[in-house]
Amino acid sequence: MSTGNTTGTKNSIALAMTGASGVAYGLRLLQCLIDAGEDVHLMISKAAQIVIAMETDIKISGTPSEMQQQLTDLYKAKQGQLNVWGKEQWASPVASGSGAPRAMVVCPCTSAFLSAAANGTSSDLMERAADVAIKENNKLILVHRETPLSAIHLENSLKLARLGVTILPGNPGFYQNPTSIEDLVDFIVARILDQLDIEHELLPRWGEQ
């Protein structure tokens, strides 16, 4: 298992990937964060590993240490830049307010995780990390992937929004005249990076050529 790099965690970003469709958003975001020089604490659920195998050509290994090495090589991360944590690695910095990253993104985010975050559930490390982000008033972005939305989903989203959580549905726009799936993915990833105040050139801004 990953031992993790616990230095400078306040300037890092936590990224959690749950078992919703749309894993391309999370993987592209991970690539962009690495390219931007951000230190990343990554959590990938078992369901997300299955969806990654279904929706991409990437096969994610089952243990945190194997995933960490695989993704470090894939995205050319610097040594110690990427730390992958298992769901019960409670010694991870993301589990405590004293070591929590400055922001957390759940991408893609299932309705089950949305519910857990809205109700303060901490049954695994992902849920605990979101609970910590809320209690510490850190940035928490949930890229919810579900349609149609039930009253339960909407009530949970409203509850979280009132707590300062950013609900960012994985619904790409089309005004940039996309010509590929990658263009649609980048539209959402660009919006996430904007929320994190990370510079990017994924697509022109509104009104620009």
HUCOR-V848837 format. One line per field, one symbol per residue. phi: phi as a letter, one per 40 degrees, with the letter a starting at -180 (. if undefined). burial: + if it has 16 or more other ideal C-beta (glycine too) atoms within 10 Angstrom, else -. A space follows every 50 residues. Layout:
# HUCOR-V848837
phi = ???
burial = ???
This chain:
# HUCOR-V848837
phi = .ccgbccgccccbcbbbbccchcdcccccddcccccgccbbbbbcdcccc cdccbbccbccccdccccccccccbfccdgcbbbbccbccccdccbccbc ccabbbacbccccdccccbgcbcacdccccccdcccfccbbbccbaaccc ccccccccdccccgcccbdcbccbccfcbacdccccdccccccdccfbca bcaccdgcc
burial = -+-++---+--+++++++++-+++++++++++++---++++++++--++- ++-------+---+--++--++--+-+---+++++++-+--++++---++ ++++++++++++++++++---+-+++++++++++---+++++++++---- --+--++--+----++++++-+---+-+-----++++++++++--+-+-- -++------
